[in-house]
């Protein structure tokens, strides 16, 4: 069908200027569209190139200056912190002074508070010993509020300073950054660590100073995490990241202007410049719409002028060729019906040029009808095959439950829904006790039958809105939507009791079940599953055949 082409009549005038209609169309194209379109295009390209050059220079200058400003800002903050760390009040705490410990501690705390009061960007300060234990702080709860990265000792040894990850402080309603420097003797031996939580308002002020007109400058990590912006900062902003494709474009063309998709999904024009002193980068960007508004205005005006000329010439052509065009109206209406999907069109035969075209048109519609029937049949087969593949890809072949992949997808959806509605959900992690011994004693077919019956009990003990899945081997997982850990414990105990009461070939079968709840035991799906898994192993350690909630290893239900 696809390789067949209907033969054209000998006198079919497609490429020859033998009709008035063809001559009028060629005249309108040559006289109106070609010169006016070519002129408009050349002017558009020249204006666009000039504007792109201007925008490029502004963005490159903005990103470079902002990157230098962030480098200087960080350098000054670290330098100030080293000066604070070298003070007598700090060093005497570690040099074996004979002064009473309480006096030395109070003096150091007073010093830290005076530094914080005098230098507004240092929100909190703490002094730690080489093992990371708290020595002194600006307030009593700083140990929990100010945390260094896990590899702080290694980074401090290799780089002489620690620059942490920027976070949003909900109590201060501002972004903060944890930094640390060593407290050293004169010979360079490290006595301890001085750490501070910096207010990012200073960095934001520096970014605003170099923001391009109509755009913004963003400070981010080299992995795309947003730290600060010349616009308004917020907790939501600091949780967002630049999408991977846009980040790769910017990093691969550092120091050049790139058109890419911003974190909000809008098209922007920007340039990236790395900050030498840290694993940061500065991106200066402006919306593409704002950048090329003048060029688009010129393009639209040119387009309207060309359209106006075409309309004028078309009107003249219509008046001249009206008597020839009218016989084609019937064919045009038929073509419109076909374009809308009606393939039942069958035009009556005609004579002359229109007759030749009608014959080809009717033949084409016939072939389209045949093709649609074949395509509909093929689509129906594909639909059924896709439904079968979808079922196979999301279910476990042995038990008929959902598989781990489907559970992960449902967990992500439930996490988004719970965040939006401030709700909760629970995850049960259940494991068949001593299943390997049962398999070794009674054989794999008997073990498979155990898994099927346990799966049936799990499925019949949960709601249709819940997700019951085989997590792997003899381990099962149940996602209980809109459920607290207390209610989940009741469901888990009911499941445990039903399995324990069930008669299985050879011997009794029991379950150990762990429970994790969002958001109490984790802020992500992985964290909730991990909490439930830890509770499961706590149940195992406590003797098996019991239910344990995360964080409450001593509170178990059921008996071994």
C-alpha positions as CSV (number, residue, x, y, z in Angstrom):
1,X,0.0,0.0,0.0
2,X,2.7,2.5,1.0
3,X,4.7,2.0,-2.2
4,X,1.8,2.5,-4.6
5,X,1.5,5.8,-6.4
6,X,-1.6,6.4,-8.7
7,X,-0.7,7.2,-12.3
8,X,-1.3,10.9,-13.3
9,X,-3.3,11.7,-16.4
10,X,-1.3,12.8,-19.4
11,X,-2.8,16.3,-19.4
12,X,-2.8,16.9,-15.6
13,X,-1.3,20.5,-15.3
14,X,0.5,20.3,-12.0
15,X,3.9,21.7,-12.9
16,X,3.0,23.6,-16.1
17,X,1.7,27.3,-16.1
18,X,-1.2,26.4,-18.5
19,X,-4.0,27.8,-16.3
20,X,-4.9,31.3,-15.1
21,X,-5.0,30.0,-11.6
22,X,-1.4,28.8,-11.7
23,X,-0.2,32.1,-13.2
24,X,-2.0,34.1,-10.6
25,X,-0.6,32.0,-7.7
26,X,3.0,32.3,-9.1
27,X,2.6,36.0,-9.7
28,X,1.4,36.6,-6.0
29,X,4.3,34.5,-4.7
30,X,7.0,36.2,-6.7
31,X,5.8,39.8,-6.4
32,X,4.7,39.8,-2.8
33,X,6.1,37.0,-0.7
34,X,9.7,36.6,-2.0
35,X,11.0,40.2,-1.8
36,X,9.1,41.3,1.3
37,X,9.8,38.0,3.2
38,X,13.5,38.1,2.3
39,X,13.8,41.8,3.4
40,X,12.0,41.1,6.7
41,X,14.2,38.0,7.4
42,X,17.5,39.8,6.8
43,X,16.4,42.7,9.0
44,X,15.2,40.3,11.7
45,X,18.5,38.4,11.7
46,X,20.6,41.5,11.9
47,X,18.6,42.9,14.8
48,X,18.7,39.6,16.6
49,X,22.4,39.2,16.2
50,X,23.1,42.7,17.6
51,X,20.8,42.1,20.5
52,X,22.3,38.7,21.3
53,X,25.8,40.2,21.4
54,X,24.6,42.9,23.8
55,X,22.8,40.4,26.1
56,X,25.8,38.1,26.0
57,X,28.2,40.8,27.2
58,X,25.8,41.8,30.0
59,X,25.3,38.2,31.2
60,X,29.0,37.3,31.1
61,X,29.9,40.4,33.0
62,X,27.2,39.8,35.5
63,X,28.1,36.2,36.2
64,X,31.8,36.9,36.4
65,X,31.5,39.8,38.8
66,X,28.9,38.0,40.9
67,X,31.2,34.9,41.1
68,X,34.1,37.1,42.2
69,X,31.9,38.8,44.8
70,X,30.8,35.4,46.2
71,X,34.5,34.3,46.3
72,X,35.5,37.5,48.2
73,X,32.5,37.2,50.5
74,X,33.4,33.6,51.5
75,X,37.1,34.5,51.8
76,X,36.3,37.4,54.2
77,X,33.9,35.3,56.3
78,X,36.5,32.5,56.7
79,X,39.2,35.1,57.4
80,X,37.1,36.6,60.2
81,X,36.4,33.2,61.6
82,X,40.1,32.4,61.7
83,X,40.7,35.7,63.5
84,X,38.1,34.7,66.1
85,X,39.6,31.3,66.5
86,X,43.1,32.7,67.1
87,X,41.9,34.9,70.0
88,X,43.3,34.3,73.5
89,X,39.8,33.4,74.9
90,X,39.6,30.5,72.5
91,X,43.2,29.2,72.7
92,X,43.4,29.3,76.5
93,X,40.5,26.7,76.6
94,X,42.8,24.1,75.0
95,X,46.3,25.1,76.4
96,X,45.9,23.7,79.9
97,X,45.2,27.0,81.7
98,X,45.1,26.7,85.5
99,X,42.0,28.9,85.7
100,X,38.9,27.2,87.0
101,X,37.0,25.3,84.2
102,X,33.7,27.1,84.8
103,X,35.5,30.5,84.6
104,X,37.2,29.6,81.4
105,X,34.0,28.2,79.9
106,X,32.0,31.3,80.9
107,X,34.7,33.6,79.5
108,X,34.7,31.7,76.2
109,X,30.9,31.7,75.9
110,X,30.8,35.5,76.7
111,X,33.4,36.0,73.9
112,X,31.4,34.0,71.4
113,X,28.2,35.9,72.2
114,X,30.0,39.3,71.9
115,X,31.3,38.2,68.5
116,X,27.8,37.2,67.4
117,X,26.4,40.5,68.6
118,X,29.0,42.6,66.9
119,X,29.1,40.8,63.6
120,X,25.6,40.3,62.3
121,X,26.4,37.8,59.6
122,X,27.6,35.2,62.2
123,X,24.2,33.9,63.4
124,X,25.7,31.3,65.9
125,X,29.2,30.2,66.9
126,X,30.4,27.0,68.6
127,X,33.8,25.7,69.6
128,X,34.5,21.9,69.4
129,X,37.4,19.7,70.5
130,X,39.3,17.7,67.8
131,X,36.8,14.9,68.2
132,X,33.8,17.1,67.5
133,X,32.6,17.4,71.1
134,X,31.0,20.7,72.2
135,X,33.3,23.0,74.2
136,X,31.3,26.2,74.1
137,X,28.5,27.8,72.2
138,X,26.5,31.0,71.9
139,X,23.4,29.2,73.3
140,X,22.7,26.0,75.1
141,X,21.0,24.2,72.1
142,X,23.6,24.9,69.5
143,X,24.9,21.3,69.4
144,X,21.7,20.1,67.8
145,X,21.1,23.2,65.7
146,X,24.6,23.5,64.2
147,X,25.9,20.3,62.6
148,X,29.1,19.9,60.6
149,X,29.2,17.6,57.5
150,X,30.1,13.9,58.2
151,X,33.6,14.3,56.6
152,X,34.4,17.6,58.4
153,X,37.7,16.3,59.9
154,X,39.0,15.2,56.5
155,X,38.0,18.4,54.7
156,X,39.4,20.5,57.5
157,X,42.7,18.7,57.3
158,X,43.0,18.9,53.5
159,X,41.5,22.3,52.8
160,X,42.0,24.2,56.1
161,X,38.3,25.0,56.3
162,X,34.9,23.4,56.1
163,X,32.1,24.9,54.0
164,X,28.8,23.1,54.6
165,X,25.5,23.0,52.8
166,X,23.2,26.0,52.7
167,X,19.8,25.4,54.5
168,X,16.7,27.3,55.4
169,X,16.3,28.3,59.0
170,X,12.6,28.4,59.7
171,X,13.0,30.1,63.0
172,X,15.1,32.9,61.5
173,X,13.2,32.9,58.2
174,X,16.5,33.2,56.2
175,X,19.1,31.0,54.6
176,X,22.1,29.9,56.6
177,X,25.5,28.3,55.8
178,X,27.7,26.4,58.2
179,X,31.5,27.0,58.0
180,X,34.3,25.9,60.3
181,X,38.1,26.6,60.7
182,X,40.7,24.9,62.9
183,X,41.9,26.4,66.3
184,X,45.6,26.0,66.0
185,X,48.8,26.5,68.1
186,X,51.6,28.6,66.7
187,X,53.3,25.5,65.4
188,X,50.2,24.5,63.4
189,X,48.9,21.7,65.6
190,X,45.1,21.7,65.7
191,X,43.6,22.2,69.2
192,X,40.0,22.3,68.2
193,X,37.4,23.7,65.7
194,X,35.5,26.9,65.6
195,X,32.3,26.7,63.6
196,X,29.7,29.3,62.7
197,X,26.3,29.5,61.1
198,X,26.4,32.4,58.5
199,X,23.4,34.5,57.5
200,X,23.2,34.4,53.7
201,X,21.7,37.9,53.5
202,X,25.1,39.3,52.8
203,X,25.6,36.9,49.9
204,X,22.1,37.9,48.6
205,X,23.0,41.5,48.8
206,X,26.2,40.9,46.7
207,X,24.1,39.0,44.1
208,X,21.6,41.8,43.8
209,X,24.4,44.3,43.1
210,X,25.3,42.4,39.9
211,X,21.9,41.2,38.8
212,X,21.2,42.0,35.1
213,X,18.3,44.2,34.1
214,X,15.1,42.3,34.1
215,X,16.8,39.1,35.3
216,X,18.4,37.6,38.4
217,X,21.6,36.0,39.7
218,X,21.5,32.7,41.5
219,X,24.1,31.1,43.8
220,X,24.0,27.3,43.7
221,X,26.2,24.3,44.3
222,X,27.9,22.6,41.3
223,X,25.3,19.8,41.6
224,X,22.5,22.3,41.0
225,X,21.2,22.9,44.6
226,X,19.9,26.5,45.0
227,X,21.7,28.4,47.9
228,X,20.7,32.1,47.4
229,X,19.2,34.4,44.8
230,X,19.1,38.1,44.0
231,X,15.3,37.8,44.2
232,X,13.3,36.8,47.3
233,X,14.7,33.7,49.1
234,X,12.5,31.1,50.7
235,X,12.5,27.6,52.0
236,X,10.8,26.4,48.8
237,X,13.5,28.1,46.7
238,X,16.3,26.4,48.6
239,X,14.6,23.0,48.2
240,X,14.6,23.3,44.4
241,X,17.4,22.2,42.1
242,X,18.3,23.1,38.5
243,X,17.2,20.2,36.2
244,X,20.1,17.9,35.1
245,X,19.8,18.8,31.4
246,X,20.0,22.5,32.0
247,X,22.9,22.1,34.5
248,X,24.9,20.0,32.0
249,X,24.3,22.7,29.3
250,X,25.5,25.5,31.6
251,X,28.6,23.6,33.0
252,X,29.7,22.3,29.6
253,X,29.6,25.9,28.2
254,X,30.9,27.7,31.3
255,X,31.7,31.3,30.5
256,X,29.4,31.4,27.5
257,X,25.7,32.3,27.1
258,X,23.2,29.4,26.9
259,X,19.5,29.2,26.2
260,X,17.9,26.6,28.5
261,X,14.9,25.8,30.7
262,X,14.9,27.4,34.1
263,X,13.8,25.6,37.3
264,X,10.3,27.0,36.9
265,X,10.0,25.6,33.3
266,X,10.4,28.9,31.5
267,X,12.9,29.5,28.7
268,X,15.8,31.7,29.9
269,X,19.1,32.9,28.6
270,X,22.0,32.7,31.1
271,X,25.7,32.1,31.8
272,X,27.4,30.1,34.5
273,X,30.6,31.0,36.3
274,X,32.2,28.8,39.0
275,X,33.3,30.2,42.4
276,X,37.0,29.2,42.9
277,X,36.9,29.0,46.7
278,X,34.0,26.5,47.1
279,X,32.1,24.0,45.1
280,X,29.7,26.8,44.0
281,X,28.6,28.4,40.8
282,X,26.9,31.6,39.9
283,X,24.2,31.7,37.2
284,X,23.1,35.0,35.7
285,X,19.9,34.8,33.6
286,X,17.1,36.7,32.1
287,X,13.8,35.4,30.6
288,X,14.1,34.7,26.9
289,X,10.8,36.6,26.3
290,X,12.2,39.7,28.0
291,X,15.6,39.4,26.2
292,X,14.2,39.3,22.7
293,X,11.0,41.4,23.1
294,X,12.3,44.1,20.7
295,X,13.2,41.5,18.1
296,X,9.9,39.8,18.4
297,X,8.1,43.1,18.1
298,X,9.9,43.8,14.9
299,X,9.3,40.2,13.6
300,X,5.5,40.5,14.4
301,X,5.3,43.9,12.6
302,X,7.1,42.5,9.6
303,X,4.9,39.4,9.6
304,X,1.7,41.6,9.7
305,X,3.0,43.7,6.8
306,X,3.7,40.6,4.7
307,X,0.3,39.2,5.6
308,X,-1.3,42.5,4.6
309,X,0.4,42.4,1.2
310,X,-0.5,38.8,0.7
311,X,-4.1,39.6,1.5
312,X,-4.2,42.5,-0.9
313,X,-2.7,40.5,-3.8
314,X,-4.8,37.5,-2.8
315,X,-7.9,39.6,-3.1
316,X,-6.9,40.7,-6.6
317,X,-6.1,37.1,-7.6
318,X,-9.4,36.0,-6.2
319,X,-11.3,38.5,-8.3
320,X,-9.4,37.6,-11.4
321,X,-9.6,33.9,-11.0
322,X,-13.1,33.6,-9.4
323,X,-14.7,31.9,-12.3
324,X,-11.9,29.2,-12.4
325,X,-11.6,28.7,-8.6
326,X,-15.4,28.2,-8.1
327,X,-15.4,24.7,-9.7
328,X,-12.8,23.6,-7.2
329,X,-14.9,24.5,-4.1
330,X,-16.6,21.1,-4.1
331,X,-13.2,19.4,-4.1
332,X,-12.1,21.8,-1.3
333,X,-15.1,20.9,0.9
334,X,-14.4,17.2,0.3
335,X,-10.8,17.7,1.3
336,X,-11.8,19.5,4.5
337,X,-14.1,16.7,5.5
338,X,-11.3,14.2,5.0
339,X,-9.0,16.4,7.1
340,X,-11.6,16.3,9.9
341,X,-11.5,12.5,9.8
342,X,-14.5,11.7,7.6
343,X,-13.3,9.1,5.1
344,X,-16.8,8.4,3.8
345,X,-16.4,11.2,1.2
346,X,-17.0,10.0,-2.4
347,X,-17.0,12.9,-4.9
348,X,-19.0,12.5,-8.2
349,X,-17.0,12.4,-11.4
350,X,-16.2,15.6,-13.2
351,X,-14.6,16.6,-16.5
352,X,-11.4,18.4,-17.4
353,X,-8.7,19.3,-14.9
354,X,-11.0,19.1,-12.0
355,X,-12.2,15.6,-13.1
356,X,-8.6,14.3,-13.2
357,X,-8.0,15.7,-9.7
358,X,-11.3,14.3,-8.4
359,X,-10.3,10.8,-9.7
360,X,-7.0,10.9,-7.8
361,X,-8.7,12.3,-4.7
362,X,-11.3,9.5,-4.6
363,X,-8.6,6.9,-5.1
364,X,-6.6,8.5,-2.2
365,X,-9.6,8.5,0.1
366,X,-10.2,4.9,-0.7
367,X,-6.7,4.0,0.2
368,X,-6.9,6.0,3.4
369,X,-10.1,4.1,4.4
370,X,-8.3,0.8,3.9
371,X,-5.3,2.1,5.8
372,X,-7.4,3.3,8.8
373,X,-9.1,-0.1,9.1
374,X,-5.7,-1.9,9.1
375,X,-4.3,0.7,11.6
376,X,-7.3,0.4,13.9
377,X,-6.9,-3.4,14.0
378,X,-3.2,-3.1,14.7
379,X,-3.8,-0.5,17.5
380,X,-6.3,-2.8,19.1
381,X,-3.7,-5.7,19.1
382,X,-1.1,-3.3,20.5
383,X,-3.4,-2.1,23.2
384,X,-4.1,-5.6,24.5
385,X,-0.4,-6.5,24.4
386,X,0.5,-3.3,26.3
387,X,-2.1,-4.1,29.0
388,X,-0.6,-7.5,29.4
389,X,3.0,-6.1,29.5
390,X,1.9,-3.4,32.1
391,X,0.4,-6.1,34.3
392,X,3.6,-8.2,34.0
393,X,5.8,-5.3,34.8
394,X,4.0,-4.3,38.0
395,X,3.2,-7.7,39.6
396,X,5.0,-10.6,41.1
397,X,4.6,-13.8,39.1
398,X,4.5,-16.2,42.1
399,X,2.2,-14.4,44.5
400,X,0.2,-12.2,42.2
401,X,1.0,-9.2,44.5
402,X,2.5,-6.0,43.2
403,X,6.2,-6.0,42.8
404,X,8.9,-3.7,44.4
405,X,8.9,-1.4,41.3
406,X,5.2,-0.7,41.6
407,X,5.5,-0.2,45.4
408,X,8.2,2.4,44.9
409,X,6.0,4.2,42.4
410,X,3.0,4.2,44.7
411,X,5.2,5.3,47.6
412,X,6.4,8.3,45.6
413,X,2.8,9.3,44.7
414,X,1.6,8.9,48.3
415,X,4.6,11.0,49.6
416,X,3.6,13.8,47.3
417,X,-0.1,13.5,48.3
418,X,0.8,13.5,52.0
419,X,3.1,16.5,51.7
420,X,0.3,18.4,49.9
421,X,-2.5,17.5,52.4
422,X,-0.2,17.3,55.5
423,X,-1.3,13.7,55.9
424,X,0.5,10.5,57.1
425,X,0.9,7.0,55.9
426,X,2.5,3.9,57.3
427,X,4.7,1.1,55.8
428,X,4.7,-2.5,57.1
429,X,7.8,-4.6,56.4
430,X,7.0,-8.3,57.0
431,X,9.4,-11.2,56.8
432,X,8.6,-15.0,57.1
433,X,10.5,-16.3,60.1
434,X,13.1,-19.0,59.4
435,X,11.9,-19.4,55.8
436,X,15.2,-20.8,54.6
437,X,15.0,-23.6,57.2
438,X,11.5,-24.3,56.0
439,X,12.6,-24.4,52.4
440,X,15.5,-26.7,53.2
441,X,13.3,-29.0,55.2
442,X,10.2,-29.2,53.0
443,X,11.4,-28.1,49.6
444,X,11.0,-25.1,47.4
445,X,7.4,-26.0,46.1
446,X,6.2,-26.1,49.8
447,X,8.0,-22.8,50.3
448,X,6.3,-21.3,47.3
449,X,3.0,-22.4,48.7
450,X,3.8,-20.6,52.0
451,X,4.6,-17.4,50.1
452,X,1.3,-17.6,48.2
453,X,-0.8,-18.2,51.3
454,X,1.0,-15.4,53.2
455,X,0.4,-13.1,50.3
456,X,-3.3,-14.0,50.3
457,X,-3.6,-13.2,54.0
458,X,-1.9,-9.9,53.5
459,X,-4.1,-9.0,50.6
460,X,-7.3,-9.9,52.4
461,X,-6.3,-8.0,55.6
462,X,-5.8,-4.7,53.8
463,X,-8.0,-2.2,52.0
464,X,-8.2,-1.8,48.2
465,X,-6.6,1.6,48.5
466,X,-3.5,0.1,50.2
467,X,-0.6,-1.3,48.2
468,X,0.6,-4.9,49.1
469,X,3.8,-6.0,47.4
470,X,6.4,-8.7,47.5
471,X,9.5,-6.8,48.4
472,X,11.9,-9.6,47.7
473,X,12.4,-13.3,48.7
474,X,10.3,-14.0,51.7
475,X,9.9,-10.3,52.5
476,X,6.7,-8.4,51.9
477,X,5.8,-4.7,52.2
478,X,2.4,-3.0,52.7
479,X,1.7,0.7,52.1
480,X,-1.2,1.9,54.3
481,X,-2.5,5.2,53.1
482,X,-3.9,7.8,55.6
483,X,-2.8,5.6,58.5
484,X,-0.9,6.3,61.7
485,X,1.6,3.9,63.1
486,X,-0.9,3.1,66.0
487,X,-3.6,1.9,63.5
488,X,-0.9,0.2,61.4
489,X,0.2,-1.7,64.5
490,X,-3.4,-3.1,64.8
491,X,-3.4,-4.1,61.1
492,X,0.0,-5.7,61.5
493,X,-1.0,-7.6,64.6
494,X,-4.1,-8.9,62.8
495,X,-2.0,-10.1,59.9
496,X,0.6,-11.7,62.3
497,X,-2.1,-13.5,64.2
498,X,-3.8,-14.8,61.1
499,X,-0.5,-16.2,59.8
500,X,0.4,-17.8,63.1
501,X,-3.1,-19.5,63.3
502,X,-2.9,-20.8,59.7
503,X,-2.1,-24.5,59.1
504,X,0.9,-24.9,56.8
505,X,2.4,-28.2,55.6
506,X,5.1,-29.5,58.0
507,X,5.0,-26.8,60.8
508,X,3.7,-23.5,61.9
509,X,4.7,-20.3,60.0
510,X,5.1,-16.9,61.7
511,X,5.8,-13.4,60.6
512,X,8.0,-10.6,62.0
513,X,6.6,-7.2,61.1
514,X,8.3,-3.7,61.4
515,X,6.3,-0.4,61.1
516,X,7.5,3.0,59.9
517,X,5.3,6.1,59.6
518,X,5.5,9.3,57.6
519,X,6.5,11.9,58.6
520,X,7.3,10.7,62.2
521,X,10.0,8.2,61.1
522,X,11.2,9.7,57.8
523,X,10.7,12.6,55.4
524,X,11.2,10.4,52.2
525,X,9.9,7.1,51.0
526,X,13.4,5.6,51.4
527,X,13.7,6.8,55.0
528,X,10.2,5.4,56.0
529,X,11.1,2.0,54.4
530,X,14.4,2.1,56.2
531,X,12.7,2.8,59.5
532,X,10.3,-0.1,59.0
533,X,13.1,-2.4,58.0
534,X,15.0,-1.5,61.1
535,X,11.9,-2.2,63.2
536,X,11.6,-5.5,61.4
537,X,15.1,-6.6,62.4
538,X,14.4,-5.4,65.9
539,X,11.4,-7.8,65.9
540,X,13.8,-10.6,64.7
541,X,16.2,-9.8,67.4
542,X,13.5,-9.8,70.0
543,X,12.5,-13.4,69.2
544,X,10.5,-13.2,65.9
545,X,6.7,-13.6,65.5
546,X,6.0,-10.1,66.7
547,X,5.2,-6.5,65.6
548,X,7.6,-3.6,66.4
549,X,7.1,0.1,65.6
550,X,10.1,2.1,64.6
551,X,11.8,3.9,67.5
552,X,10.0,1.6,70.1
553,X,12.1,-1.6,70.2
554,X,10.8,-2.5,73.6
555,X,7.1,-2.4,72.7
556,X,6.3,-5.6,70.9
557,X,3.2,-7.5,70.2
558,X,2.8,-11.2,69.7
559,X,4.7,-14.1,71.2
560,X,7.5,-16.2,69.8
